[in-house]
Amino acid sequence: MVRKKLNIDSEKLAKLIVAGMQDKKAEDIVQLDLREIKGAVTDFFVICTATSDTHVQAIADSIERLTREKINEKPWHAEGYKAGQWVLLDYVNVVAHVFLRDNRQFYGLEELWADAPSKRFDKLVKV
């Protein structure tokens, strides 16, 4: 299956993903801007931490619901939902990562992509 860029503005999609995370009280939300990074396969990573496996699933559900309601978009690919340790929602232009704290530290995406500009979300995003 071929990954095709979506017609939706990736910044708008990332903002909706952040809002979906915030709706379920995700912690430590960070957006990495990968647009200028050579070899990056997407425009943005949006990463957050959840406090339990059910919280991981609730955040992922919230992201999917909000993107479907607001822009009629669903992930191209999703994985990790059943295990609830790390859910990845791949919207092609933007990839959402919902981690349990230990898994987030172990995989260290922010460190792997440290040359990407990052943005933290302490205030609610309006959509």
C-alpha positions in Angstrom: 0.0 0.0 0.0 1.4 3.4 -1.0 1.5 6.3 1.5 -0.1 9.4 0.0 0.1 12.8 1.5 -3.3 14.0 2.6 -4.8 17.2 1.2 -5.4 18.6 4.7 -3.0 21.2 6.0 -0.5 19.2 8.2 -0.4 22.1 10.8 -4.2 22.0 11.2 -4.1 18.2 11.5 -1.4 18.4 14.2 -3.4 21.0 16.1 -6.5 18.7 16.1 -4.4 15.9 17.3 -3.1 18.0 20.2 -6.6 19.0 21.0 -7.7 15.4 21.0 -4.8 14.6 23.4 -5.7 17.5 25.7 -9.4 16.5 25.7 -8.4 13.3 27.6 -5.8 15.0 29.9 -2.7 13.7 28.1 0.6 14.8 29.8 3.7 16.4 28.4 2.4 17.0 24.8 5.2 17.8 22.4 5.1 18.5 18.6 8.2 17.9 16.6 8.4 19.8 13.3 10.1 17.4 10.8 9.4 19.3 7.6 13.0 20.5 7.2 14.7 17.3 8.5 16.3 15.3 5.7 14.9 11.8 5.5 11.8 12.5 7.7 8.8 10.5 6.5 6.2 12.9 7.9 5.7 16.6 8.6 5.0 16.4 12.3 5.3 14.0 15.3 2.9 14.8 18.1 3.9 12.9 21.2 2.2 12.6 24.6 2.3 10.6 27.8 -0.6 8.7 29.4 -0.9 7.4 32.9 -2.3 3.9 32.2 -3.1 1.5 29.4 -6.8 2.6 29.4 -5.7 6.2 29.4 -3.5 5.4 26.3 -6.6 4.0 24.6 -8.8 6.8 25.6 -6.4 9.4 24.2 -6.1 7.5 20.9 -9.9 7.2 20.7 -10.2 11.0 21.3 -7.7 11.8 18.6 -9.5 9.6 16.1 -13.0 10.9 17.1 -11.9 14.6 16.8 -10.1 14.2 13.4 -13.1 12.3 12.0 -15.6 14.9 13.3 -13.7 18.0 12.3 -12.0 17.1 9.0 -13.5 13.7 8.1 -10.0 12.1 8.4 -9.0 8.8 9.8 -5.5 7.3 10.3 -3.9 5.6 7.4 -2.4 3.1 9.9 -2.8 2.5 13.6 -1.0 0.1 15.9 -0.5 -0.8 19.5 -4.1 -0.2 20.6 -4.7 -3.6 22.2 -1.5 -3.6 24.2 -2.0 0.0 25.4 1.7 0.7 26.0 2.2 2.9 22.9 -0.4 3.7 20.3 0.8 5.1 17.0 -1.8 6.8 14.7 -0.3 7.5 11.3 -2.1 10.2 9.4 0.7 10.3 6.8 1.4 14.0 7.2 1.3 13.8 11.0 2.0 10.8 13.3 0.6 10.8 16.8 2.4 8.8 19.5 0.6 8.1 22.8 3.0 6.5 25.3 3.1 5.2 28.8 5.8 7.2 30.6 8.4 4.3 30.7 7.9 3.5 27.1 8.3 7.1 26.1 11.6 7.4 27.9 12.8 4.0 26.5 12.2 4.9 22.9 13.3 8.5 23.3 11.7 10.0 20.1 12.5 13.5 21.2 16.2 12.6 21.5 16.2 10.7 18.2 14.8 13.7 16.4 16.5 16.3 18.6 17.4 18.5 15.6 13.7 19.1 14.9 12.1 22.2 16.3 9.8 21.3 19.1 6.8 22.9 20.7 5.3 22.1 24.1 1.6 22.5 24.8 0.8 23.8 28.3 -2.3 25.8 27.3 -5.4 24.4 25.7 -5.5 24.5 21.9 -8.6 25.9 20.3 -10.1 24.1 17.3 
